[in-house]
């Protein structure tokens, strides 16, 4: 009888919120209470979308139903604002690339501050970017491109104004090589590569994932990868350093974020689940096939990385003069 009374008291204590206790506390014990939505700020087929879908499929076996929702537009601004304004209950997460940091610094009207409005949970890893050329363009290297640009006008495409590929390619051509190659923004890597293959575009700088099969089938020409080392998916393609521009490697990382004020227990639970998914052999195999390198960073380590990169992009944007109106 005494034991039953103690259990009853413990149960009642768990049902009564103490003064000042967040309402979300009751939700934490049964998280998730509904499907988890992973919002992707780009069209289907890009690196963020591919990683999001691989993770979502595996995450369903750990946390329950997980769905992917694509909300492209305004270089990721629309999706970021959407997630910021959702309930901070852990049932909506943003999966995004470091372009979101560059856009924040390049666009004074972005309407968000990553460190203030979001909690950086973890990064899954990274993928190199790659510079590719139309098969008909008479170049085989980045140096060839620069030499040709001094004799006639050239253009290059990216996934949009203010994206990391735009800013760093502009830095490469405009600041380091001191040449002028016109930027043409596209809605996604797939659209830019389609234009490249049909000779509507001469060059493109995109995340490597979308370009690998086209390079292997000789539909586009690979000029350089932007990582510090060559990648196994395209071992014959040189790095930017090997192409004559050392110290200018840059990658696209993909990470998860939740709205500020999401309860710590929920944040930790989701993070732990994604880390578990990242260690699964099937996840590693599927992402390795598209040249994505799993290299997780979570918690304070990832938040420091975000803070440091925001400073870096502010400096690069000031140097290049890239702005989003």
N, C-alpha and C positions, 0 to 999 in steps of 0.2 A: 504493500500500500504506500509506504514511504517513497519507494522508487518510482511508482506511478505519479505521485504528486510532484516529484522532482522533474520528471520528464514533461509533465504538463506545464510546469512553471517555465521550463526552458523553451517549450514550444511557444507559449504566450509571449515570452520575452523576444522571441524572434519575429513576432508579428507586430509588435508595437514599436513605432519609430521613436527614437529618442529625440529630444529637442535639438534642432539644428542638423539632424541627420538628413543627407540628400535622399530624395525620393528614389533615385536610381539604385540605392542600396538594395532594395527589395528585388530589383531586376537582376542584379549581379549574380544572385544565387541560382538563377535559372537561365543564364545567358548561354546561347541565344534563345529568345522566346519566339522568334519568327525567322524567316529566311534572311540571310545576310546578302546585301547588295554590294557588289564591287563596281564602282563607277569608273569607266575608262574615258579619258578626255580626247580620244582620237577615233578615227574610223576603224572598222575591223581590218585585221591583216598586218598592222604595224607591230613593233616590238612590245609596246605596253599592252596592247590587246592580246597578243599571243601569250605573254607571261600571265596576264590576268586570267585567261581561260584555262591554262594548264593548272594554275593554283586553285581556281574556283572548283574545278572538277575533283581535284584531290581533297580540297578542304571540305567538300560535302560529306566525305567519309569520316571527317574528324569533328566538325561542328554542326553538321546537318546541311540542309538546303542552302546552296550558295549560287547566286545568279550574277551574270555580267551584264552591265547596262552601258552601252556606248553613248556618250554625249559630246560629240565633237563640236568644234566651233571656237572662233576667236583665240586660236593658239592655246587651247586648253582652259581659257578663262571661264567659259560657261560651266564646265564640269566642276572646276574648283569652287566657284561661287555656290553652285548647287549643293555640294557636299558640306560646305561651311554652314549653310543655312538649314541643314537637316538636324533632326533631334540627336543630341550627343549620347546615344544609347548603345553604340557599337554595332548597330545593324546596317550602317552604311559606311563604306570605306572607299577612299580614293586611291587608285593605283596610278601613279604618274611617273614621268621621267624628270630629269634635272632641267628640262626645258622650262618647267613651271617656275624655277628660280630665276632663270634668265628673263622670262617674260615679266615677272614681277619688277625687275630692275629696269627693263626697257620700256614698260608701259605704265605711265603714271596713273592711268585710269583702270588698271587691272582690277582694282577693287578688293584686293586681298593682301594679307601679309602672312606668309607661311608660318613664321615663328609665333605670331600672335593668334592666328585664326585656326591653326591646325596642330595636331600632335603628330610628329614624325615617328612612326612606329618602327619600321625596319626597311632596309633595302634587300631585295632578293639577289642582286648581282648586277652585271653590266654586259653591254655588248658594244663592240667597236662601231664607229661610223666608217663610212667608206666613200671615196670619191670615184665616180664612174663616168665614162664618156660614151657618147653615141658611137656605134660601130663605124659610122662614116666620117667621124672627126679624125683628121690626120695627126693623132697624138698617141703616144704610148706611155707617157710619164707626166708627172706634175710639172716638171721643167719644160716639157714640150708645150703644155697648156700656157704657161707664162710667156714663153717665147712667141707663141702664136697670137696671144692677146695683144702683143705690141705691134702686130701687123694688121689686125682686123678686130671687129667687135665680136665678143663671145658672151654667152649667157650660161647661168647655172641655176638649177632648181633645188629647193628644199621643201620641208613640210610647212614652212610659213615664216613670216617676219618675226624676229625675236626668238626663234628656236635656236638651240645650241648649234645645230649644223649651220644655220644662217650666220650667226655671230662669229663663229670660229672660221668659217670659210671666208667671210668678209675680212677677218683679221689676217688670214693667210695671204689673200690676194691684195687687199688694199693697204695693209700696214707693212707686212714683211716683204712682199714681192713688189709693192708699189706699182701695181697695175690695176686697171679698172675692168671688171667683168660684171655684167649686169645680173642682178638677182631677180629670179622669177619665183614667187611663192605658189605652192600648190596645197591642196587640201590634205594630202597625205603622201607617204613615200610611194605608194602604188601608183598614184596619179602622176607623180614626177617621173617615175621610171617608164610608165606607158608613153609619156611624151618624149622621153629620151629614145626609146626604141623606134618611134615613128618619125624621128628627126625633127620634131617640133621644139626640141631642147637639145643643147650640145653637151652639157655637163650636169651632174647631180651630186649632191652631198646628202646622204641619207644613212639611217641606221642600217647596219650590215645585213640584218635578218632578211629584209625584203629583197636585197640585191643578189644574195648568194646563188640561187638557182639560175638567175639570168646571166651571171658571170660564167657559171659552169657550162651553160648552153650557148655561150658566145653571142648572146643577144645584146649585151652591153660590155664595155671594156673597163676593167678595174685598173685604177691608177695608183691608189694608195689606201691603206687602212690607217685609222687615226689612233690606234692603241700604241702603247710603248713597245709591244712586241708583235711579231707576226702571229696570225691566227691559224689554227689547224684546218679550218674549213676552206681557206684559200691560202695555202702555204707559200705560193709563188708571188703573192702580192706584197710589195714592200710597205714599210711603215712611212709615215711622214718624215721621221728622222732620217731614214735611209734615202728618202727622196730629196734630202737637202735642207730640211727644216726641223732640226732637233729641238726638243723642249716644248713642242707644240702638240703633244698627244692629248686627246680628249675622248671621252667615252659617253655613252648614254647609259645611265643607271636607271633602274626601275625600283620604286619603293612604294610603301603603303602609308597612308595618312588617315586620321580620323578627326572629326571636329574637336576643337578645343572644348574642355569641360567634360569630355567623355571620362567616366569613372576609371580610376587607375586599375581596378581589378579586371574590368572589361578589356582595357588596353592590353594588360598583361596576358589575359586569356587568348585574345586574338593573335597577339604576337607569338605566343608559345605554339599555337596551332599552325601558323604559317611557317615557323621554323621547323616544326615537325614535318610539314609537307615538303619543305625544301630539301630535307635529308632523305626523302623517299627515292629509291633507285629509279622508279618510273619518271619522276619529276626531273631528275638529273639527266636521264637519257633523252627525254623529249626536248628539253631546253638546250642540251649540248648539240642536238641535231640542227638547231637553228643558230649556232654560234653564240649562244647566251651563256656567259660564265656565272655560275652560282657562287656568290661570295657575300654572305649575309652579314649585316651589321644592324644592331638593334639598340633600342633604348638611348642612353646618353651618347653613346658612340656615334649613332646615326644622326642624332640631333646636332652634335658638334660638326659633323660633316656638312650638314645642311647650312649651318651658320657660316662655316668657312667658305662654302661655295657661293653663298649670297655675296660675300665680300669680293670674291674673285670675279663674278659676273659683273658686279658694279664697276670694277676697274676696266675689264675688257670692253664693256659697253661704252664707257667714257672714252676709251681709246679709239674705238671704231666709229663712234657717233651713231650707232644703230638705235633707232627709236621707233616705237609703235604709236601711231597717232590714234 
